[in-house]
Amino acid sequence: MSRSVLFDTETTGLEPLKGDRVIEFAGIELLNDLPTDRFLHVMIHPERDIPPEASRVHGMTLADLEGKPKFAEVAQQILDFIGNDPLIAHNAPFDFGFMDAEFARIGKPKLDRARMVDTLMLAKDRFPGMPNSLDALCRRFDIDLSARTTHNALLDCKLLAEVYVELTGGRQRGLELADDDQGSVPVVHYAATGTHTPRPITPSAEALAAHAAFVGKLKEPLWNG
């Protein structure tokens, strides 16, 4: 089962090489491109001011982060969570750039670009010439945006996880076959989150007898192998 991590950051600005810092990190674990219940969410004191224009985007001021840990204090927690698995983000070079700058300050290596999966590029390939912001994609895939009044890393991750499932066909890959209680009849279960209810289909004795009679008329049927 393949693991990846979808993540997002909020920052003090747009220029990590000019002193802007990460103030929020959120990551969600995916297995076979579908979200699990494992996630990491940390608020981070940036050790600098937060310009008003940045606060207007994510709604946070420096006062909101008083008493929160510095990046150096949560870096290992983040590294342990993301492991060596692929890293998925929307406009991923932006988030990778900020994480690289933060890791560099504490003597940690940059994130391997071979791990990068950029959902913005996936969306542009699928919908060329169309708006492909997270909001636009949520509207296109009929994903509820009512809670997104400002940027929030954890909420954005949850929305992006739904978008990513749609972009990659993950719900189709999430279909699983499982045996029923008698271990004889396959039952389809949805591994993706949602409101799907498994509906076992158990054939009647008459249907099974008719099927056996039909198979008995075939020459070397595979079903009897």
N, C-alpha and C positions, 0 to 999 in steps of 0.2 A: 504494500500500500504506500503510495507516494505522498510525502509530506511537503508542504510549502507554507510560507508565512506571508500573509497580506498585512501591510503596515501603512501608517500615515503619521505625519508629524505636524505640529503647529510651531511657529517660530516668531521671533521678534521682528523679522523682516525678510528680505529676499536675497541677501548677500552674505553667505556663510564665510567667505574669505575676507570680508570687511567687518567682521565682528558680530554679525547676527547669530543668534543662538536658538537652540531647540528648547521649547517650553512644555511640550507635551509629546509623548510617544504612545501609540497604541498599535498592537499587533494581534491578529487573529490567526489561529492555526487552521490550515486546510488539509484534509486528507482526500486524495483523489479529486482535488479542486473543489471540495465541498467543505463548508465551515463546520468545525466541531465546537464544543463548549469551552475549549481552552483559549484564553486570551491573556494579554498583558496590557495594562494601562497605567502609566505613570505621569504625574505632573512634575515639572522640573523648574527649579529656580535658575534663571538665566545669568545671574551675576552681572546684570546690566539693566538699563531701562528698557521699557517696551514703548515704542513710539505710538502716538495716538492712531496713526493710520493702520498699524498692525492690530491694535485693540479693536478697531472697528470691524475687522475681518473675523476675529475669533472671540471677541468679547471679553478678553482677559487683560487685566492690568497687573503691574508688579505687585500691588497689594494682595491680589488673589493668590500669589505664589509665595508669600512670606511663610517661612517654615518648611517649605517643600525641599526635597533633597536636590543637591547639585548633580549635574550629569555624571561626574566621576563616581558618585555614590550609587548610581543605578546602572552604570554601564555594563557591569558583569551580569546583572539580572537580564538586561536586554540581550546580551550576547548568548547567554544560556538559553533564552527563549527562542531566538531565531536559529540557533544551531548552525549547521552548514547547508541548510535547505534553500531552495529558490525563494527569492523575495519579490513580492508583487506589490506594486504601488501605482497610483494614477499620476502621470507625469513623474515617473520614477527617478529620472536624473536629478530632479529638485531634492527629493527626500534623501537619495543616496549622497548627494553633495553635502547636505547638512549633517548627516550621520558621519560621513568621512571627516568633516571638520571637527566634530565633537570627539571622535575617536583619536584624531591626531593630537588634540590638546592633552590627552592622557597617555600618549605613547602606544596606542593600539593601531593595528593595520587598517587600511581602507577595506571597504566591502568589495568583494570580487564582483566585477561587472558581469561575469558569466552567470551570476545568480539572478540578474535583473530581469524581471518581467514587467513591462510597461503597459498597463491597460489602456493608456491614452493611445499608444501606437496600435494596439489591437483594435481599438474602436475606429481609428482613422483608416485602417485597412478595410474594415467591414463597412464603414459609413463614410466614404471619401467625400470631402466637400461639405459635410454636415457638422453642426455643433456637437462636440464630443466632450464637453465638461461633464463632471460627475452629475450635476443637476440635469443636464440635457439627456444623459444616458438613463437616469432614473425615470425621467418623464417618458422617454422612448420605450422603456421596458415596463412601464406602469408600476413603478416602485414608489411606495409612499414616502413623500418628502416633507410631510407636515411637521416633523420634529426638527428639521434643519433650519433654524432661524439664524444661526451663526455657524462658522466652521468649528468642528469639534472632532478631534482625531478618532476617538472611539466610535462615535456615531458615523463618521465618514467611512471608517473601516467596515462597519456593518452594512452600510449602503453599497460600498464597493464590492463586498463579498457577493451580494445579490447580483450586481451588475456583471461581475466576473463569471458567475455561474451562467448567466445568459450569453455572454460573449463566447464562452468556450463550450457550450452545450453540456455543462457539468451535470445537469439534472438527468440527462439521458444516460451518462456514464454512471450515475448513481443508482440506477435500477439494479436491484439485487435479487437473485433467486434464492429462496430459502425453503426448506422442507417444512411441511406442516407437522402437527404433533405426532402423526403416525409415521413420519419419515418417508412418505410415499409420494405425495402430490406436491409439486413445486408451487410456491406461493410468491407473488411479486410484492416486494416492499420498496417504498421510496426511501432512499437514504438521505435525500435533501430535506432541509427544513421546510415546513409548510403545513397545510391542513389535509394532506392526503391520508386517507384511512385504508389500511390494507384490507382487501376483500378476498379471502381464500375462496377458491372455486373447487368444490369437491364433487366429482362425478357420481351419479347414482350407480347402484349395483347393476341395473339394467344397461346403463351406458358402458360400464366396464366390461360386462359380458359381451355386448355387441362389438366393442373394440377388440376383445380377445378373439372372437370368432372371425373378424375381418383379418386380423394379423395372421391367424392360423391358415388362411388361404394363400398367403404370400410365400414365395419360394425364398428360403433362408432370410427371413426378415431380420433387420438390424436390432429391432426391439428385443429379440430373444437372445442377443449376444451376451 
